[in-house]
Every structure is written in C-alpha cells, then in structure tokens.
Amino acid sequence: MRDVDYRRLLDDRARHPERIAEAAAARRRRPLLAGRDRLLIVAADHPARGALGVAGRPMAMASRADMLDRLLVALSRPGVDGVLGTPDVIEDLLLLGALDDRIVIGSMNRGGLRGAVFEFDDRFTAYDTEAIVAMRLDGGKMLCRVGIDDDRTAATLESCARAVTALARNGLAAMIEPFWSRRDGGGVVHDLSADAMIHAIHVGQALGASSARTWLKIPVIDDMERVMEATTLPTLLLGGDPAGARDEVYASWGEALRHPGVRGLVVGRALLYPPDDDVAAAADTVAGLLGGAGR
C-alpha cells in the first residue's frame, strides 16, 4: 500500500477546511470518454450505507486510512479512469491530490441504510446537484430500487427524476442504478432475473425531463444479451462483491463487455479488497478486460 502520512489530512480537516473547495477548483478535469470508449470507475460509496463487509469480512472497510490507501493505489494505475464516492471520500481524495485528470462521480442518495426498517427510503443524504456543480464533479449517481409493495418507492422515483433533470440541465452525467427489489426478512433484496432487470431498466431510463445525459449502471446477470436490448443508453456494468471464483467473475464481465452498448465497469469491493490484497494487480486485471491498460 501507499506510504501516506495522514496527519496533514487530519490537520487540513481541522484547521483548513477551505482547502477542500480550493482543491476542487484547481482540479484538472478531462472528458468523460477520453482516448478510448470504455471507462473503469472505482466505487467507494458503500460505507455511507453502513455496508462495510467484503467477502465474509464484516468490517473490511472500517478503516478510512486503509480504504484511502487502496483508493490511491487503484487511482494510480493506468486504465483506471476515476472514482465514485460520497462527499467525505471525494474530499479526502481532493486533499490528497489524487483526482487530477480523473472522472469524479458524486454519490447522491445513501439514506436507505442496509438492513434498516426504512431501507427502501433512499433519500438524498449525500451530494445534491448544486454541490456537484459547485465542486466541479463530472456527474451524479443514484440508486433506484423499485419495490412495488413498498410505498416509499414513489418518493425515491420522484427524487431521482428531479436529480436527473437538474444534472442534465447542467450538462452533467446522471448515473442510475436500477433494481426491481423486495423486502425479504432483514433487508431489501434484488430480483436479478433478466425479466426483473428489464423492468427496472425501463423505469430507470425514463426518469427526468431528459435522458440526454443519463447512463445506466447494472449488474452482470444471466441472459445479458436480452437485458441489454432494453436500452439505448450508455451502460456501465456493476462489479459488486463477487460471490464466485475471481476467474469466473472476470470471465462473465468480459463476456458482457462485448455488447456495444456497454461502456465499461464500475467496480468497488472486488477491486479494492481482493482476497490477496494486491490492489494494483486487481486494477490491472480489470483494466485489461476493457481492452488493455492505458489512456
């Protein structure tokens, strides 16, 4: 991992909070698609929902310094285009000078905490469009879980629609992560059948007054060819906490990446917390699935 002295970060947080806005204003930006037509984005917004576990390690993401170490390694690798995170994570990375020439997507609705009785209430508790614009980020991401048996879904749909509209009016990408979901015992679970994902895509892609800037973020499931027929929007594949062997998971991602509508991957825990803790090797392997490292 990187040898980083976090005392300066702690001191800036306590004594010089204005440096966050200064770093955002000075950050070198790049086009969303630059040099190649695929993106590899590292997701780092799981802790905001209280989701700290990775592959059987329930507190794997508990240490912020360790998580930042892993993010710094990942973002330093050729072929990694950027990061998706909540304000606390993005601002740490800004203060550490890690986001020049990187795509930065702000995670917006993180209020539906994992396992909570209100989990379907995906309120916008992190970035809003005004903050994304002010901080010169490149877009906003929102989770859109559709629970047809839970009336809190209506408020989530309305909030997501407003965010899509506002982001589009500011020329920024809106990344929607749609799921057809239900409550099962202690939490919300997603129906990962092809039919359910197709239903979720059709609801998600119609949100907002314009879909001109809308991207989809969907999981790799069975029958992806039929799933991808449901949309003409640019789509990123969700690389979640892998349940199977890494080689099998990577093979399934590689197969799904062949579809012309797929524009890359958003990978979080699988890249940041691989079983051997070799983040650089994991980043290089995943970047290779996109056609090789390098911009």
Rosetta blueprint (number, residue, H / E / L):
1 M L
2 R L
3 D L
4 V L
5 D L
6 Y L
7 R H
8 R H
9 L H
10 L H
11 D H
12 D H
13 R H
14 A H
15 R H
16 H L
17 P L
18 E H
19 R H
20 I H
21 A H
22 E H
23 A H
24 A H
25 A H
26 A H
27 R L
28 R L
29 R L
30 R L
31 P L
32 L L
33 L L
34 A L
35 G L
36 R L
37 D L
38 R L
39 L E
40 L E
41 I E
42 V E
43 A E
44 A E
45 D L
46 H H
47 P H
48 A H
49 R H
50 G L
51 A L
52 L L
53 G L
54 V E
55 A L
56 G L
57 R E
58 P L
59 M L
60 A L
61 M L
62 A L
63 S L
64 R H
65 A H
66 D H
67 M H
68 L H
69 D H
70 R H
71 L H
72 L H
73 V H
74 A H
75 L H
76 S H
77 R L
78 P L
79 G L
80 V L
81 D L
82 G E
83 V E
84 L E
85 G E
86 T L
87 P H
88 D H
89 V H
90 I H
91 E H
92 D H
93 L H
94 L H
95 L H
96 L L
97 G L
98 A L
99 L L
100 D L
101 D L
102 R L
103 I E
104 V E
105 I E
106 G E
107 S E
108 M L
109 N L
110 R L
111 G L
112 G L
113 L L
114 R L
115 G L
116 A L
117 V L
118 F L
119 E L
120 F L
121 D L
122 D L
123 R L
124 F L
125 T L
126 A L
127 Y L
128 D L
129 T H
130 E H
131 A H
132 I H
133 V H
134 A H
135 M L
136 R L
137 L L
138 D L
139 G E
140 G E
141 K E
142 M E
143 L E
144 C E
145 R E
146 V E
147 G L
148 I L
149 D L
150 D L
151 D L
152 R L
153 T H
154 A H
155 A H
156 T H
157 L H
158 E H
159 S H
160 C H
161 A H
162 R H
163 A H
164 V H
165 T H
166 A H
167 L H
168 A H
169 R H
170 N L
171 G L
172 L L
173 A E
174 A E
175 M E
176 I E
177 E E
178 P E
179 F E
180 W E
181 S E
182 R E
183 R E
184 D E
185 G L
186 G L
187 G E
188 V E
189 V E
190 H E
191 D L
192 L L
193 S L
194 A H
195 D H
196 A H
197 M H
198 I H
199 H H
200 A H
201 I H
202 H H
203 V H
204 G H
205 Q H
206 A L
207 L L
208 G L
209 A L
210 S L
211 S L
212 A L
213 R L
214 T E
215 W E
216 L E
217 K E
218 I E
219 P E
220 V L
221 I L
222 D L
223 D L
224 M H
225 E H
226 R H
227 V H
228 M H
229 E L
230 A L
231 T L
232 T L
233 L L
234 P L
235 T E
236 L E
237 L E
238 L E
239 G E
240 G L
241 D L
242 P L
243 A L
244 G L
245 A L
246 R H
247 D H
248 E H
249 V H
250 Y H
251 A H
252 S H
253 W H
254 G H
255 E H
256 A H
257 L L
258 R L
259 H L
260 P L
261 G L
262 V E
263 R E
264 G E
265 L E
266 V E
267 V E
268 G L
269 R H
270 A H
271 L H
272 L H
273 Y L
274 P L
275 P L
276 D L
277 D L
278 D L
279 V H
280 A H
281 A H
282 A H
283 A H
284 D H
285 T H
286 V H
287 A H
288 G H
289 L H
290 L L
291 G L
292 G L
293 A L
294 G L
295 R L
